[in-house]
Amino acid sequence: MFRIGHFRPNRALLRRMLLFGLPLVVAASASALLNSAGQLSLRTWSSFYDVGMFAAALKVAAVLSVVQTAFTSFWVPTAYRWHAEGKSIAAFRMVSSGVLLFMSAFYFVVLLFKEPLMRFLSPDYVPAAGLIGLLCLQPVLYTLSETTTLGIVFSRKSYLNLWVSFLSLLPCLLINVLAVPKLGTLGAGLATGVSYVLFFIARSWFSAKNWRGFPLYRHYAVIAVLFAAAVLNSMHLPFMVLANLGMLLLVIFMQRQAIVLFYQKFRATKRENDSSAFPS
């Protein structure tokens, strides 16, 4: 195996690997630009004060980014294995519904405690609390899109990620250019929030074109509530705590069928475990 003279490169395999991997490199670079566009725009058209406030709000959004990283590290290889085993589409749908329920509920928990979280960093950062909702859309929608982009993954058409990056990055840059000089941190937050909504839509649409997938009507309805909550929280309106509680109850009500399904699945699993532990 270590005799270099007998080594011959597998050109067909190398070509397949490059065609699959190079678009991912470009897409990852575009994603990095997408995540940093807000801070770059504020540095160009606003003040260091706004840059600091935006960075402080990003620190709170990083709480959800930890969940994002943990889930994607586990989910991607699991999805590949399920696909190879011919797992039912219902299993993929259940995971997506579970992620939607957990991330949407966690999102509103962060909104309910956004001011104490900012005060924990520093009382000077409390004015940036309104940005948290817009910036938290990034980890929420990225994590959720990992369960709806499987058509791109399974078809191995990684070049579609280039279109996803383009369709989300271009509006992000445009909104930053138009909004940041007038609105400052709010403009940068809006650019981030809108771009990740488009990121989710693009990923899901290209996936549906290459995989039978499952309906996403409930996903889009919940995302609309999340985006509305992000915009309302950025306005620092009175009674925002009650409004956030109301929207939390709304998204839970919208996902009541998934909650019932999870409960039934839990009961069925518990009965199976009990029957195996105490055979008749």
C-alpha positions in Angstrom: 0.0 0.0 0.0 3.0 2.3 0.6 4.6 1.7 -2.8 4.1 5.0 -4.5 5.2 3.5 -7.8 2.0 1.4 -7.9 -0.2 4.3 -7.0 -2.7 5.5 -9.7 -5.1 8.3 -8.9 -8.8 7.5 -9.5 -9.6 10.3 -11.9 -13.3 9.6 -12.1 -13.6 9.6 -8.3 -11.5 12.8 -8.0 -13.7 14.5 -10.5 -16.9 13.5 -8.7 -15.4 14.7 -5.4 -14.4 18.1 -6.8 -17.8 18.6 -8.5 -19.5 17.9 -5.1 -17.1 19.7 -2.9 -16.1 22.9 -4.7 -19.7 24.3 -4.6 -19.8 23.7 -0.9 -16.6 25.7 -0.5 -18.1 28.7 -2.4 -21.4 28.4 -0.5 -19.5 28.3 2.8 -17.7 31.5 1.8 -20.9 33.2 0.8 -22.5 32.1 4.2 -19.6 33.7 6.1 -20.1 36.9 4.1 -23.8 36.7 4.8 -23.2 36.4 8.6 -20.7 39.3 8.7 -22.5 41.7 6.2 -24.3 43.5 9.0 -21.2 44.3 11.0 -19.3 45.3 7.8 -22.2 47.6 6.7 -22.3 49.3 10.2 -18.6 49.8 10.1 -18.9 51.5 6.7 -22.0 53.6 7.1 -22.6 53.9 10.9 -20.7 54.4 14.1 -18.6 52.2 16.4 -21.4 52.5 19.0 -23.7 50.7 16.6 -21.1 48.1 15.8 -20.7 47.4 19.5 -24.5 47.2 20.1 -24.9 44.8 17.1 -22.0 42.6 18.3 -23.6 42.4 21.8 -26.9 41.3 20.3 -25.0 38.6 18.3 -23.6 37.2 21.5 -27.1 36.4 22.8 -28.1 34.9 19.4 -25.0 32.7 19.8 -27.0 30.8 22.5 -29.2 29.5 19.7 -26.2 28.9 17.5 -24.9 26.3 20.0 -28.1 24.4 19.5 -27.7 24.7 15.7 -24.2 23.3 15.7 -25.1 20.4 18.1 -28.1 19.4 16.0 -26.5 19.7 12.5 -23.5 17.6 13.7 -25.9 14.8 14.7 -28.5 15.2 12.0 -26.6 15.2 8.8 -25.0 11.7 9.2 -28.2 10.3 10.6 -30.2 11.6 7.6 -27.7 9.9 5.2 -28.0 6.6 7.1 -31.8 6.8 7.1 -31.8 7.5 3.4 -29.5 4.5 2.7 -31.8 2.3 4.8 -34.9 3.5 3.0 -36.4 5.1 6.0 -40.0 6.3 5.7 -40.6 9.9 4.8 -42.7 10.1 8.0 -39.5 9.8 10.1 -37.9 12.8 8.3 -41.2 14.7 8.7 -41.3 14.0 12.4 -37.8 15.2 12.9 -38.6 18.4 11.0 -41.8 19.0 13.0 -39.9 18.4 16.3 -37.1 20.9 15.3 -39.8 23.5 14.3 -41.6 23.1 17.7 -38.4 23.2 19.8 -36.7 26.1 18.0 -39.8 28.2 17.8 -40.5 27.8 21.5 -36.9 28.4 22.4 -36.9 31.5 20.2 -39.8 33.1 22.2 -38.1 32.1 25.5 -35.1 34.1 24.4 -37.4 37.0 23.4 -39.1 37.0 26.8 -35.8 37.2 28.6 -33.9 39.4 26.1 -33.5 42.4 28.4 -32.2 40.4 31.4 -29.8 38.6 29.0 -28.5 41.9 27.7 -28.3 43.3 31.2 -26.2 40.2 32.2 -23.7 41.2 29.5 -23.8 44.9 30.6 -26.5 47.5 31.4 -25.1 49.6 28.6 -26.2 46.9 26.1 -29.9 46.9 27.0 -30.8 49.3 24.1 -29.6 46.5 21.7 -32.2 44.0 23.1 -34.6 44.8 20.3 -32.2 43.3 17.7 -32.1 39.9 19.3 -35.3 38.7 17.6 -34.0 39.6 14.1 -30.5 38.1 14.7 -31.9 34.9 16.3 -33.7 34.1 13.1 -30.3 33.0 11.6 -29.7 30.0 13.9 -33.4 29.1 14.1 -34.0 29.1 10.3 -30.6 27.5 9.5 -31.3 24.6 11.9 -34.8 24.2 10.5 -33.6 24.3 6.9 -31.2 21.3 7.7 -34.4 19.2 7.9 -35.9 20.6 4.7 -32.9 20.7 2.4 -32.5 16.9 2.2 -33.4 16.8 -1.5 -30.2 18.8 -2.3 -28.2 16.4 -0.1 -29.6 13.2 -1.3 -29.5 14.1 -5.0 -25.8 15.2 -4.6 -26.6 18.4 -6.5 -24.4 20.5 -4.3 -24.2 23.3 -6.9 -27.8 24.2 -6.0 -26.3 25.7 -2.8 -24.7 28.3 -5.0 -28.2 29.5 -6.0 -29.3 29.4 -2.4 -26.4 31.6 -1.4 -27.0 34.0 -4.2 -30.7 34.3 -3.5 -30.1 35.1 0.2 -26.8 37.1 -0.1 -27.9 39.6 -2.8 -31.0 40.8 -0.9 -28.9 41.0 2.3 -26.4 43.3 0.7 -29.0 45.4 -1.0 -31.0 45.9 2.3 -27.8 46.7 4.1 -26.8 49.4 1.5 -30.3 51.0 1.6 -31.2 50.6 5.3 -28.1 50.9 7.4 -27.3 54.5 6.5 -30.8 55.5 7.7 -31.7 53.0 10.3 -28.3 51.9 11.7 -28.4 48.6 13.7 -32.1 48.1 12.9 -31.3 48.1 9.2 -28.5 45.6 9.6 -30.9 43.4 11.7 -33.6 43.6 9.1 -31.1 42.6 6.4 -30.0 39.5 8.4 -33.6 38.5 9.3 -35.0 38.8 5.7 -32.0 37.1 4.2 -32.3 34.0 6.3 -36.1 33.8 5.6 -35.1 33.8 1.9 -32.3 31.3 2.7 -34.8 28.9 4.2 -37.3 29.3 1.3 -34.6 28.8 -1.3 -33.2 25.7 0.4 -36.6 24.1 0.8 -37.7 25.0 -2.7 -34.6 23.4 -4.4 -34.9 20.4 -2.2 -38.6 19.9 -3.1 -37.6 19.9 -6.8 -35.2 16.9 -6.2 -37.0 15.0 -3.5 -40.7 14.2 -2.8 -40.3 15.6 0.8 -43.3 16.7 2.8 -45.6 19.7 3.0 -44.2 22.8 4.7 -47.3 24.9 5.1 -47.1 24.9 8.9 -43.4 25.7 8.7 -44.1 28.8 6.7 -46.9 29.9 8.9 -44.7 29.6 12.0 -41.9 31.4 10.3 -44.2 34.3 9.5 -45.1 34.6 13.2 -41.4 34.5 14.2 -40.6 37.2 11.7 -43.5 39.4 12.8 -42.3 38.9 16.4 -38.8 39.9 15.5 -40.0 43.2 13.8 -42.3 44.0 16.7 -39.6 43.5 19.3 -37.2 45.7 17.4 -39.7 48.6 17.8 -39.5 48.5 21.6 -43.3 48.7 21.9 -45.1 48.7 25.3 -46.6 45.4 26.6 -44.1 43.4 24.5 -43.8 40.7 27.2 -47.6 40.0 26.9 -47.3 40.1 23.1 -44.4 37.6 23.1 -46.4 35.3 25.4 -49.4 35.5 23.1 -47.3 34.7 20.0 -45.6 31.8 21.9 -49.1 30.3 22.6 -50.0 30.9 19.0 -47.1 29.0 17.5 -47.7 26.1 20.0 -51.4 26.1 19.0 -50.4 26.0 15.3 -48.3 22.9 16.0 -50.8 21.1 18.2 -51.1 18.2 15.8 -47.4 17.6 16.0 -47.5 17.7 19.8 -50.3 15.1 19.8 -48.3 13.0 17.4 -45.2 13.2 19.6 -47.3 12.2 22.7 -48.8 9.2 20.9 -45.4 8.1 19.7 -44.0 8.4 23.3 -46.9 6.4 24.7 -46.5 3.7 22.0 -42.7 3.5 22.7 -43.4 3.3 26.4 -45.9 0.4 25.9 -43.4 -1.5 23.8 -40.6 -1.1 26.4 -43.0 -2.2 29.1 -44.1 -5.2 27.2 -40.5 -6.2 26.4 -39.5 -5.8 30.0 -42.4 -7.8 31.4 -43.3 -10.4 28.8 -46.6 -12.2 29.3 
